[in-house]
Each structure stands twice: as structure tokens, then as C-alpha cells.
Amino acid sequence: MRIENIFIFLYAAIGIVPYFESIDKQYPQNLYLILLNISVIAYYSFRDKTFINEIKKIISKVPILLLIGFFIWSSFTSIFAINYLESLSTLPRLFNQLVCLIMLTFLFSRVKDFKLLLFWLVSVFLSLEVISVISVYIFDIIYLGKPGYRAIAYRGFSGNINIMAYVMLPQITLVFYYLFNSKNLWLKRYLWILNTLAIFCIISIFKTRSAIVVLFISMLLTCIALYRFLVIRKIYKNNVRLFFKFFKVIIIPFLIVIVTDNYISQRYDGINVQSRVSTLGNISTDSSLQQRIRYIKATLSSFTQYPIFGVGIGNWEIVSLKYENPDMTNFVVPYHAHNDYLEILAETGVPGFLIYFGLIFLVGYLLLKKILTNNNIAESTFLIFLFIWLLIHLFDSLFNFPFDRIFQQVYFAILLAGIFSNTKMPVIKLSNNNSSLIISALLLLLPLSLYSSA
């Protein structure tokens, strides 16, 4: 295996970093990411004379420059923060993820077969994720007599079950892509079983309502993309055979999971997926939905008071106390607004919001443009699945806080780096002095990012 593939696998393996007796898994994950970033820089600095020049080209890409701009602006907002130490804890983590994206972009630029590498990443890590969840679930049924309801033990090697649900979602859609494109019968059987188990995790074990809704949306988009591919390529001239293929590969796994979920729910007096999703309509009585509404109102109220500079990066968890105090019970503190759009808006103001999400929507726009103008149907179909992955991340940002989760941010960096390697990004020509200055700043600040892991 080539060295760049090994490094990419090490980045993707961040989820399996153990706790090392830490309260929050983010701290050992952040330390792991720092050490991995340093390792990649050190290896290529000594082994590849073109490394610095390649990095200069990467940082001239507009999305990378925007992310650098977001880091600089976030640093500036810490001046206005209520607790600047909280900002100093958040900024190194944000910087570390910036370096991660730059390194992954460099590594992917050297990958010869991106589709094949992505296949191995998805098949290996989705397998590990499914095993880490299903094994505990089966253990509970055998030794405790019944499964727990959204038990924390089912989080696998992630921080919680919601994170694991959204980590699995894009991988499920990509497995469907490889299922339709693989010619190896045994491999197709394995992928089919793997995807069925992953869908079971989301629908029956995690029961994360937003993830279930996004799962069905992504499956609809998957069906449209694959139908377009198969029809244009005239792989199935008979519509009956085409329908049977979709029924066998996509519909049957969902039917199996839903029937199994209903059986388990009835046997162990649990809540089936239909009842779980139907609670989304109980806005006035559902405590979780009421909580989300309070968070939305609080972030908007905070934003109207500090529209330009925000309350300071990383400071929402402190500012939120004054809004949530009347409804707080058992000292449960709302660390996040459960909506990255509003939380980033509240913490960094309008400029920070426009810079951060501007770069994401710019990448999405350029990717969609290439899909629509690409005459190569096989390539455009694959790019559609990257676009679906991007949409899943945007949905996740609407309901949760992936911006604060290193595990998810590394996976997002893998997606962005993959898009960069398949889609031409606009560049801003930087002078050699400016490029050298940015690289020098990155190298000087990288050791300091160890502070966020302390």
C-alpha cells in the first residue's frame, strides 16, 4: 500500500482512538490528530522536495483561503468573548482541523484511484462501526434479556449514538453505489449484508429521528442517481429487471429492517420506528423538540445583540446559561445550540457565518455544476454520491453540532479533500512571500495546538 493511502487510513481511523480515561473522547482524538498532522508534515518535508510547493498551491485554493479567513476571524472574535480562555481552548482545535484538511488535500492529490480508496475506507470503517454497535446490542439481549432504549452503550466508538448515526449515513449511500457497480458476487453479498445491518443500527438501535428522515431522503436521491446512471448507460433495457434490481438492493433491506424493528419493539415492549418518527409532530408535548425551539430562540436573541462579532468562538455554552437557566434541571448545561448554522452565527457574527458556510456552499455549487455539465455519466454519478454526502453533512449541521466533533470534522475533511481532487476549485494567486508567510504561520502554530488537548 502506498504511503499516502496509509496516512489517509490513519486519518479515517480517528474514531477508534480510545478514551484513555478522558471524560470526553474529543481530547485524545484531538491529540491523535495533532500528532498525525505533524507526522505527515515531517515525513514529506524530509522525503519530498516538492512538498512545500504543493502546499503553496493548495492554500491558494479559495475554499482553503476561506477556512483560513474563518480561523483568523474567529481568533478576532475571542477579543469580545465573555470567557477568552474558552476561545483559546476552541481555536487550537479549529486550527488543527484546518491543517488536517490541507494535509488530506495533499494526500488525495497523490492517490491514483480515488474510487477504490474510498471503497476500502467505507467498507473497512463501516464494518468496524456496525460491529461495535451490533455486538453490544446482541449482548444486552442475551445477558440482560432485552435491548436498551437508545442506550449510550450503543454509541460504538463514537461520542454518542447521534454522532454514529450521521457518520454511518453517507457510508450507507456509498455502499449502494458500490453495490450497483461491483461485479464480484461475494463482495456484493457482503456489502448487502453490511448495509442492511447499518440501516438496522440507524432505524432500530439509534432511533435518531432526524437521521431516520435524512436516511430516507438520501435513499430517494440515491435511487434517482442510480436510475439515471443505469438508464443512460442502457445497462437494463427491461424496466422490470431494473425495478427488480432496485427492489433487491435497496428496498428489501429497508423492509427487513422495519419488520424486524416492529417485531423487536413488540416483543420487548419498545417503541417502533413509526411511533418514534411520528413524535416529530408533537411539538407542544415533546420535551426534546421544545428544548430545540428554546435553543433557536436563544441563539437568535443573542445574535441580535451581537450581530457582527458574536459572543466569541466557543462561548455559546457560557452565554446560553442565561437563556436556559429558567428551564435547567439537574444542572444539565446546554453546551450547544444543536444547530451549527445558528451557533456559528451567534459565536462569530455575520462575517464568520458567511465565511464558513460560504466555503461549503461554494464547494457544493462547483460540485453540482460539474455534475450537470459532465458528459461522462459514470464520473458524474460518482460525484452525485459525493454531493449526497455533502447534503447529509448540511442536514446534520441543521439538527446537531458536527462543527464541534473532531470525528465528524475529519470525515468532512476527507469529503472536501476528495471533492477537491475531483473538481477544479478557483484559486487566488498568492505571491511567494505571502505563501511562505502562511506556511510559516501554520508550522509555528501547530505545536501550540497541543493546548486544546491538555
C-alpha positions as CSV (number, residue, x, y, z in Angstrom):
1,M,0.0,0.0,0.0
2,R,1.3,3.5,-0.9
3,I,2.3,5.7,2.0
4,E,-0.4,8.4,1.2
5,N,-3.1,5.7,1.4
6,I,-1.7,4.6,4.8
7,F,-1.8,8.2,6.1
8,I,-5.4,8.6,4.8
9,F,-6.5,5.4,6.6
10,L,-4.9,6.7,9.8
11,Y,-6.9,9.9,9.5
12,A,-10.1,7.9,8.9
13,A,-9.2,5.8,12.0
14,I,-9.6,8.7,14.4
15,G,-13.0,7.3,15.5
16,I,-11.4,4.2,17.1
17,V,-9.0,6.2,19.2
18,P,-9.7,5.1,22.8
19,Y,-10.8,7.3,25.7
20,F,-7.5,6.9,27.7
21,E,-9.6,7.6,30.8
22,S,-10.6,11.0,29.4
23,I,-14.1,12.4,30.2
24,D,-14.6,13.4,26.6
25,K,-13.2,11.4,23.7
26,Q,-12.5,14.6,21.8
27,Y,-9.3,15.3,23.8
28,P,-7.5,12.1,22.8
29,Q,-8.9,12.4,19.3
30,N,-7.5,15.9,19.0
31,L,-4.1,14.9,20.3
32,Y,-4.1,12.0,17.8
33,L,-4.9,14.4,15.0
34,I,-2.2,16.8,16.0
35,L,0.4,14.1,16.1
36,L,-0.8,12.7,12.8
37,N,-0.6,16.2,11.2
38,I,2.9,16.6,12.5
39,S,3.9,13.1,11.2
40,V,2.6,13.8,7.7
41,I,4.4,17.2,7.6
42,A,7.6,15.7,8.9
43,Y,7.6,12.7,6.6
44,Y,7.0,14.7,3.4
45,S,9.3,17.6,4.4
46,F,12.2,15.2,4.5
47,R,11.2,12.8,1.8
48,D,9.7,15.0,-0.9
49,K,11.4,18.2,-2.2
50,T,8.1,19.3,-3.9
51,F,6.1,19.2,-0.7
52,I,6.3,22.9,0.2
53,N,5.5,23.9,-3.3
54,E,2.5,21.6,-3.4
55,I,1.2,23.1,-0.1
56,K,1.6,26.6,-1.6
57,K,-0.7,25.5,-4.4
58,I,-3.2,24.0,-2.0
59,I,-3.5,27.1,0.2
60,S,-4.2,29.2,-2.9
61,K,-7.5,27.4,-3.4
62,V,-10.4,29.7,-2.5
63,P,-12.1,27.2,-0.1
64,I,-8.8,26.8,1.9
65,L,-8.3,30.5,2.0
66,L,-11.8,31.0,3.2
67,L,-11.2,28.5,6.0
68,I,-8.0,30.3,6.9
69,G,-10.0,33.5,6.9
70,F,-12.6,31.9,9.2
71,F,-9.9,30.9,11.7
72,I,-8.5,34.5,11.6
73,W,-11.9,36.0,12.1
74,S,-12.8,33.5,14.9
75,S,-9.5,34.5,16.6
76,F,-10.6,38.1,16.4
77,T,-14.0,37.4,18.0
78,S,-12.2,36.0,21.0
79,I,-11.4,39.6,21.9
80,F,-15.1,40.2,22.6
81,A,-15.6,36.9,24.3
82,I,-17.0,36.7,27.9
83,N,-14.5,33.9,28.6
84,Y,-11.5,34.3,26.3
85,L,-9.9,31.1,27.8
86,E,-12.8,29.1,26.3
87,S,-11.9,30.7,23.0
88,L,-8.3,29.8,23.5
89,S,-9.4,26.2,24.0
90,T,-11.5,26.1,20.9
91,L,-9.2,27.9,18.5
92,P,-6.3,25.3,18.6
93,R,-8.9,22.6,17.7
94,L,-10.2,24.6,14.8
95,F,-6.6,25.2,13.6
96,N,-5.8,21.6,13.9
97,Q,-8.7,20.7,11.6
98,L,-7.6,23.3,9.1
99,V,-4.2,21.7,8.9
100,C,-5.9,18.3,8.6
101,L,-7.8,19.5,5.6
102,I,-4.7,20.8,3.9
103,M,-2.8,17.6,4.6
104,L,-5.7,15.4,3.3
105,T,-5.9,17.6,0.2
106,F,-2.2,17.0,-0.4
107,L,-2.5,13.2,0.2
108,F,-5.6,12.9,-2.1
109,S,-3.8,14.7,-4.9
110,R,-1.4,11.8,-4.9
111,V,-4.0,9.0,-4.9
112,K,-4.1,7.1,-8.2
113,D,-7.6,5.6,-7.8
114,F,-9.8,7.7,-5.6
115,K,-12.9,5.5,-6.0
116,L,-11.0,2.4,-5.0
117,L,-9.5,4.1,-1.9
118,L,-12.9,5.4,-0.9
119,F,-14.4,1.9,-1.3
120,W,-11.8,0.5,1.1
121,L,-12.3,3.3,3.6
122,V,-16.1,2.9,3.6
123,S,-16.1,-0.9,3.7
124,V,-13.5,-1.2,6.4
125,F,-14.7,1.5,8.8
126,L,-18.4,0.9,8.3
127,S,-17.8,-2.8,9.1
128,L,-16.0,-1.7,12.3
129,E,-18.7,0.7,13.2
130,V,-21.5,-1.8,12.7
131,I,-19.7,-4.5,14.7
132,S,-19.0,-2.1,17.6
133,V,-22.8,-1.3,17.8
134,I,-24.4,-4.7,17.0
135,S,-22.2,-6.7,19.3
136,V,-23.2,-4.7,22.4
137,Y,-26.9,-4.8,21.3
138,I,-26.8,-8.6,21.0
139,F,-25.0,-8.8,24.3
140,D,-27.8,-6.9,26.0
141,I,-30.5,-9.2,24.5
142,I,-28.6,-12.3,25.6
143,Y,-27.5,-11.4,29.0
144,L,-29.9,-8.7,30.1
145,G,-33.0,-10.1,28.5
146,K,-33.8,-7.1,26.3
147,P,-32.1,-4.3,24.4
148,G,-31.8,-0.8,25.9
149,Y,-33.7,2.1,24.5
150,R,-31.1,4.4,22.7
151,A,-28.6,3.3,25.3
152,I,-25.3,5.1,25.5
153,A,-23.5,1.7,25.2
154,Y,-24.7,1.6,21.6
155,R,-22.6,4.6,20.5
156,G,-19.9,2.2,19.2
157,F,-16.5,4.0,19.2
158,S,-18.1,7.5,18.7
159,G,-19.0,10.0,21.4
160,N,-22.8,9.3,21.2
161,I,-25.4,7.5,19.2
162,N,-26.4,10.6,17.2
163,I,-22.8,11.1,16.0
164,M,-22.6,7.4,15.0
165,A,-25.9,7.7,13.1
166,Y,-24.7,10.6,11.0
167,V,-21.2,9.0,10.5
168,M,-22.9,5.9,9.1
169,L,-25.4,7.7,6.8
170,P,-23.1,8.8,3.9
171,Q,-21.3,5.5,4.1
172,I,-24.6,3.7,3.5
173,T,-25.3,5.7,0.4
174,L,-21.8,5.0,-0.9
175,V,-22.2,1.3,-0.3
176,F,-25.3,1.3,-2.5
177,Y,-23.1,2.9,-5.2
178,Y,-20.5,0.2,-5.0
179,L,-23.2,-2.5,-4.8
180,F,-24.5,-1.4,-8.2
181,N,-21.0,-1.2,-9.7
182,S,-19.3,-4.3,-8.3
183,K,-19.1,-7.4,-10.4
184,N,-17.9,-9.7,-7.6
185,L,-20.8,-11.8,-6.3
186,W,-19.4,-12.5,-2.9
187,L,-18.4,-8.9,-2.4
188,K,-21.9,-7.7,-3.4
189,R,-23.4,-10.2,-0.8
190,Y,-21.1,-8.9,1.9
191,L,-21.9,-5.2,1.1
192,W,-25.6,-6.0,1.0
193,I,-25.5,-7.6,4.5
194,L,-23.3,-4.8,5.8
195,N,-25.7,-2.1,4.6
196,T,-28.7,-3.9,6.0
197,L,-27.1,-4.0,9.4
198,A,-26.1,-0.4,9.2
199,I,-29.6,0.6,8.3
200,F,-30.8,-1.5,11.2
201,C,-28.5,0.4,13.5
202,I,-29.9,3.8,12.5
203,I,-33.6,2.8,12.4
204,S,-33.9,0.3,15.2
205,I,-30.9,0.8,17.6
206,F,-30.1,4.6,17.5
207,K,-33.7,5.7,16.6
208,T,-32.3,9.2,15.9
209,R,-35.4,10.9,14.4
210,S,-33.6,13.4,12.2
211,A,-31.1,10.7,11.0
212,I,-34.0,8.4,10.0
213,V,-35.7,11.2,8.0
214,V,-32.3,12.1,6.3
215,L,-31.7,8.4,5.6
216,F,-34.9,8.2,3.6
217,I,-34.1,11.5,1.8
218,S,-30.7,10.2,0.9
219,M,-32.1,6.9,-0.3
220,L,-34.5,8.8,-2.6
221,L,-31.6,10.8,-4.0
222,T,-29.6,7.5,-4.4
223,C,-32.4,5.9,-6.3
224,I,-32.6,8.9,-8.7
225,A,-28.8,8.9,-9.2
226,L,-28.6,5.2,-9.9
227,Y,-31.7,5.2,-12.1
228,R,-30.2,8.0,-14.2
229,F,-26.9,6.1,-14.5
230,L,-28.5,2.7,-15.4
231,V,-30.9,4.2,-17.9
232,I,-28.4,6.4,-19.7
233,R,-25.9,3.6,-19.9
234,K,-28.7,1.2,-21.1
235,I,-27.5,-1.5,-18.6
236,Y,-31.1,-2.5,-18.0
237,K,-33.2,-2.2,-21.2
238,N,-36.1,-4.0,-19.5
239,N,-37.8,-1.9,-16.8
240,V,-39.0,-5.0,-15.0
241,R,-35.4,-6.1,-14.5
242,L,-34.4,-2.6,-13.4
243,F,-37.2,-2.5,-10.8
244,F,-36.2,-5.9,-9.5
245,K,-32.6,-4.7,-9.1
246,F,-33.7,-1.7,-7.1
247,F,-36.1,-3.8,-5.1
248,K,-33.4,-6.4,-4.2
249,V,-30.6,-4.0,-3.4
250,I,-32.4,-1.0,-1.8
251,I,-36.0,-1.8,-0.9
252,I,-35.6,-5.3,0.6
253,P,-33.0,-4.1,3.3
254,F,-35.4,-1.4,4.4
255,L,-38.4,-3.9,4.6
256,I,-36.3,-6.4,6.5
257,V,-35.2,-3.7,9.0
258,I,-38.7,-2.2,9.5
259,V,-40.3,-5.7,10.0
260,T,-37.5,-6.7,12.4
261,D,-37.8,-3.4,14.3
262,N,-41.5,-3.9,14.8
263,Y,-41.0,-7.5,15.9
264,I,-38.4,-6.5,18.5
265,S,-40.4,-3.5,19.7
266,Q,-43.5,-5.7,20.2
267,R,-41.5,-8.5,21.9
268,Y,-39.7,-6.2,24.3
269,D,-42.3,-3.5,24.8
270,G,-40.3,-0.9,23.0
271,I,-41.1,1.9,20.5
272,N,-41.1,1.0,16.8
273,V,-39.7,3.3,14.1
274,Q,-43.2,4.5,13.1
275,S,-44.0,5.7,16.6
276,R,-40.6,7.2,17.0
277,V,-40.7,9.3,13.9
278,S,-44.4,10.3,14.5
279,T,-43.3,12.2,17.7
280,L,-41.8,14.8,15.4
281,G,-45.3,16.2,15.1
282,N,-45.8,16.6,18.8
283,I,-44.1,19.9,19.0
284,S,-46.1,21.1,22.0
285,T,-45.6,18.0,24.1
286,D,-42.2,16.6,23.0
287,S,-39.5,17.8,25.5
288,S,-36.7,17.4,23.1
289,L,-38.4,19.5,20.4
290,Q,-39.3,22.1,23.0
291,Q,-35.7,22.2,24.0
292,R,-34.6,22.7,20.4
293,I,-37.1,25.6,20.0
294,R,-35.7,27.3,23.1
295,Y,-32.2,26.9,21.8
296,I,-33.2,28.5,18.4
297,K,-34.8,31.5,20.2
298,A,-31.8,31.9,22.5
299,T,-29.3,31.9,19.6
300,L,-31.3,34.4,17.6
301,S,-31.7,36.6,20.6
302,S,-28.0,36.5,21.3
303,F,-27.3,37.2,17.6
304,T,-29.5,40.3,17.6
305,Q,-27.4,41.7,20.5
306,Y,-24.0,40.9,18.9
307,P,-24.6,40.7,15.1
308,I,-21.1,41.5,13.9
309,F,-18.5,39.9,16.3
310,G,-20.8,37.4,18.1
311,V,-20.2,36.3,21.6
312,G,-16.8,34.8,20.7
313,I,-15.8,31.5,19.3
314,G,-16.5,28.7,21.8
315,N,-18.5,30.9,24.1
316,W,-22.1,29.9,23.3
317,E,-22.1,27.2,26.1
318,I,-21.5,30.0,28.6
319,V,-23.8,32.6,27.1
320,S,-26.6,30.0,26.8
321,L,-26.8,29.7,30.6
322,K,-28.7,33.0,31.0
323,Y,-31.3,31.9,28.4
324,E,-31.7,28.3,29.6
325,N,-31.4,28.9,33.3
326,P,-35.3,29.0,34.0
327,D,-35.6,25.6,32.3
328,M,-32.4,23.9,33.6
329,T,-32.9,20.7,35.6
330,N,-30.3,18.7,37.4
331,F,-27.6,21.1,36.3
332,V,-27.8,19.9,32.7
333,V,-26.0,22.6,30.7
334,P,-26.8,23.2,27.0
335,Y,-23.3,23.1,25.6
336,H,-24.5,23.6,22.0
337,A,-27.5,25.0,20.2
338,H,-27.9,21.8,18.3
339,N,-27.8,23.8,15.1
340,D,-24.4,24.7,13.7
341,Y,-25.8,27.4,11.5
342,L,-27.2,29.4,14.4
343,E,-24.4,28.6,16.8
344,I,-21.7,29.8,14.5
345,L,-23.8,32.8,13.7
346,A,-24.2,33.6,17.4
347,E,-20.5,33.0,18.2
348,T,-18.8,34.7,15.2
349,G,-21.5,37.0,13.9
350,V,-22.5,37.6,10.3
351,P,-18.9,37.6,8.9
352,G,-18.0,34.3,10.4
353,F,-21.2,32.7,9.3
354,L,-20.8,33.9,5.7
355,I,-17.2,32.8,5.5
356,Y,-17.6,29.3,7.0
357,F,-20.8,28.3,5.3
358,G,-19.9,30.3,2.2
359,L,-17.0,28.0,1.5
360,I,-19.2,24.9,2.0
361,F,-21.9,26.2,-0.4
362,L,-19.2,27.3,-2.9
363,V,-17.8,23.7,-2.9
364,G,-21.3,22.3,-3.3
365,Y,-22.1,24.7,-6.1
366,L,-18.9,23.9,-8.0
367,L,-19.5,20.1,-7.5
368,L,-23.1,20.4,-8.7
369,K,-22.0,22.4,-11.7
370,K,-19.5,19.7,-12.7
371,I,-22.2,17.0,-12.3
372,L,-24.6,18.9,-14.6
373,T,-22.0,19.7,-17.2
374,N,-20.1,16.4,-17.2
375,N,-20.6,14.2,-20.3
376,N,-19.1,11.2,-18.5
377,I,-22.1,9.6,-16.9
378,A,-20.1,7.2,-14.8
379,E,-18.0,10.0,-13.3
380,S,-21.0,12.3,-12.8
381,T,-22.9,9.5,-11.0
382,F,-20.0,9.0,-8.6
383,L,-19.8,12.8,-8.0
384,I,-23.6,12.8,-7.2
385,F,-22.8,10.5,-4.3
386,L,-20.2,12.9,-3.0
387,F,-22.8,15.6,-3.3
388,I,-25.3,13.5,-1.3
389,W,-22.6,13.1,1.4
390,L,-22.3,16.9,1.4
391,L,-26.0,17.3,1.8
392,I,-26.1,14.8,4.7
393,H,-23.4,17.0,6.5
394,L,-25.6,20.1,5.9
395,F,-28.6,18.3,7.4
396,D,-26.5,17.2,10.3
397,S,-25.5,20.8,10.9
398,L,-29.2,21.7,11.0
399,F,-30.0,19.3,13.8
400,N,-26.8,18.7,15.6
401,F,-23.3,20.2,16.1
402,P,-20.7,18.3,13.8
403,F,-18.6,21.5,13.8
404,D,-17.6,20.7,17.4
405,R,-17.0,17.0,16.8
406,I,-13.5,16.1,15.7
407,F,-14.6,12.7,14.5
408,Q,-17.1,14.2,12.1
409,Q,-14.9,17.1,11.1
410,V,-12.2,14.7,10.0
411,Y,-14.7,12.7,7.9
412,F,-15.9,16.1,6.5
413,A,-12.3,17.0,5.7
414,I,-12.0,13.7,3.8
415,L,-15.1,14.6,1.8
416,L,-13.8,18.1,1.0
417,A,-10.3,16.8,0.0
418,G,-12.0,14.1,-2.2
419,I,-14.1,16.8,-3.9
420,F,-11.0,19.0,-4.4
421,S,-9.3,16.1,-6.1
422,N,-12.2,15.5,-8.5
423,T,-13.4,19.1,-9.1
424,K,-11.4,22.1,-10.1
425,M,-11.5,24.8,-7.4
426,P,-10.9,28.5,-8.1
427,V,-7.6,29.8,-6.9
428,I,-6.2,33.2,-5.8
429,K,-2.6,33.7,-7.0
430,L,-0.5,34.5,-3.9
431,S,3.0,35.9,-4.1
432,N,5.8,33.7,-3.0
433,N,6.3,35.8,0.2
434,N,2.6,35.6,1.2
435,S,2.5,31.8,0.6
436,S,5.7,31.4,2.6
437,L,4.3,33.5,5.4
438,I,1.1,31.4,5.6
439,I,3.0,28.2,5.7
440,S,5.4,29.5,8.3
441,A,2.5,30.6,10.5
442,L,0.9,27.1,10.1
443,L,4.1,25.4,11.2
444,L,4.7,27.7,14.1
445,L,1.1,27.4,15.4
446,L,0.8,23.6,15.0
447,P,2.7,22.7,18.2
448,L,0.7,25.3,20.1
449,S,-2.5,23.4,19.2
450,L,-1.5,20.8,21.8
451,Y,-3.1,23.2,24.3
452,S,-6.5,22.1,23.2
453,S,-5.7,18.5,24.2
454,A,-4.4,19.4,27.6
